[in-house]
Amino acid sequence: MIVIKSPQQMQAYSLAQRNLKKRIGLVPTMGALHAGHAKLIQVARKENDLVIVSIFVNPTQFGPKEDFRKYPRTFQKDLNICKSSGADVVFAPSVQSMYPDGFCTYITVGKMGDVLCGLSRPGHFRGVATVVAKLLNSTIPARAYFGQKDAQQAVIIKRFVEDLNFPVSVRVVPIVRHADGLAMSSRNAYLNPAQRNDAVILSQSLMVARTLIRCGERNAVSIKNAIRRLIARVRRARIDYVEIVNAATLVPLQKISGKTLIVLAVYIGSTRLIDNIVIEGK
Amino acid sequence: MIVIKSPQQMQAYSLAQRNLKKRIGLVPTMGALHAGHAKLIQVARKENDLVIVSIFVNPTQFGPKEDFRKYPRTFQKDLNICKSSGADVVFAPSVQSMYPDGFCTYITVGKMGDVLCGLSRPGHFRGVATVVAKLLNSTIPARAYFGQKDAQQAVIIKRFVEDLNFPVSVRVVPIVRHADGLAMSSRNAYLNPAQRNDAVILSQSLMVARTLIRCGERNAVSIKNAIRRLIARVRRARIDYVEIVNAATLVPLQKISGKTLIVLAVYIGSTRLIDNIVIEGK
């Protein structure tokens, strides 16, 4: 496994590999890798000739009061996970090489970027779309892999990739969970043991929602209220949002129908966690 | 020469050609081709294995009160010019195929897009950057060719291509002029004979500015005033802007120094024309 630090070198390498007819799979990450990322790398390994994992904590997707500085950075451990999961190349550029002086270009995705997480994180998805476009152009993959954990991010990336005709197939890989149901997340590292215990309410409330739907409930307000009541019982939990939306457009639904996403964001102490489930509707 | 209408077919064709190690040159146009476009195609012909000319009147770069509907469309004549200039492929997508329902992604370039032409044409360069990104991703060129006539456009395209790491080399080709100095432009077709005569003041005033600089003038205000006075003498001419800027950043200069752009936009009757010269400074 090799490590490449410069975007220009990364692009030259990728162009050379494409000329050798190698099909490249890209797994973009912000490092602090866990079993969810390992899964992405393993899936990419199966489907491509060459697997590139990018590790870049992207400043443009953090708000001024967010955790850019304290975001966990575990580069040596990340390299081990990349290697053992089957990566060929780790692309780890510096902030300066990705955003040199004079940088002024951004990709925006309209209202889709302003709802749900975009409401409490203004500019977040603009930063995400911009850096993903840069990573795609630097690594020239045939396929790029994202986790369903970041459901809104996955929808937005599919949208801008299609809108701008990027020649890449976007693959979304199911959430990997801990044994108790908590979705894998780099931000779980912020939780103390009591908070870690409380955090299980995110996935538990989603499981209850799924059960309600299986039993015939179709009213979105009733389902959201059930989730809210469960979370309200956890003292250290504070809801940012609970929403039920169309899985392709992120438009809120009154009634469950078609492919539906139940999404939520909850603060456990000062740590903001997200989770979601997909309901296939009928 | 073949004509391809669908972005998906265009991309599949280009990927196949890239796999055959063909180096693709793209010449993006809005049709109504003239000798300036022919020059772009000829330059692309010399430098690439395969030359694609796109013909697409892009609605997102026109303001609501601008000339999108009446913009000259001369497709059969354009095909002849493409063929005789050496194009292999004409890519002529429909508006619906480029902007399907739900389209919501745009590329913005910060302040650079809000000055000069961006001031009287808000949103114009957002539309330009977005469609050029779509054309690059649909045709996957090694090189893309733009005219120096649209000086601000060329600077902005270089900027977003670099900022987003598009794997393409942007080539800017000098202005082609009529015998009397008027820069070739599809919008010259709007001029009646008297206006056509008046329109020569754009290039004439730029030539005077160049002479002033050759004679030692370095004060930007003095040079702009000289240009303004010349244009003011033409009754049917109305200045939109006359500006002297850094050629890489478009930031206005007080004093000529380094690579400098003298740019102007002038209405001749209701037709808005632009022109510019590059001063190499010292």
Interface residues (C-beta under 8 A of the other chain):
Chain A: P7 Q11 L15 R18 N19 K21 G102 F103 C104 T105 Y106 I107 T108 V109 G110 K111 M112 A129 T130 A133 K134 N137 S138 I140 R159 F160 D163 L164 N165 F166 P167 T249
Chain B: P7 Q11 L15 R18 N19 K21 G102 F103 C104 T105 Y106 I107 T108 V109 G110 K111 M112 A129 T130 A133 K134 N137 S138 I140 R159 F160 D163 L164 N165 F166 P167 T249
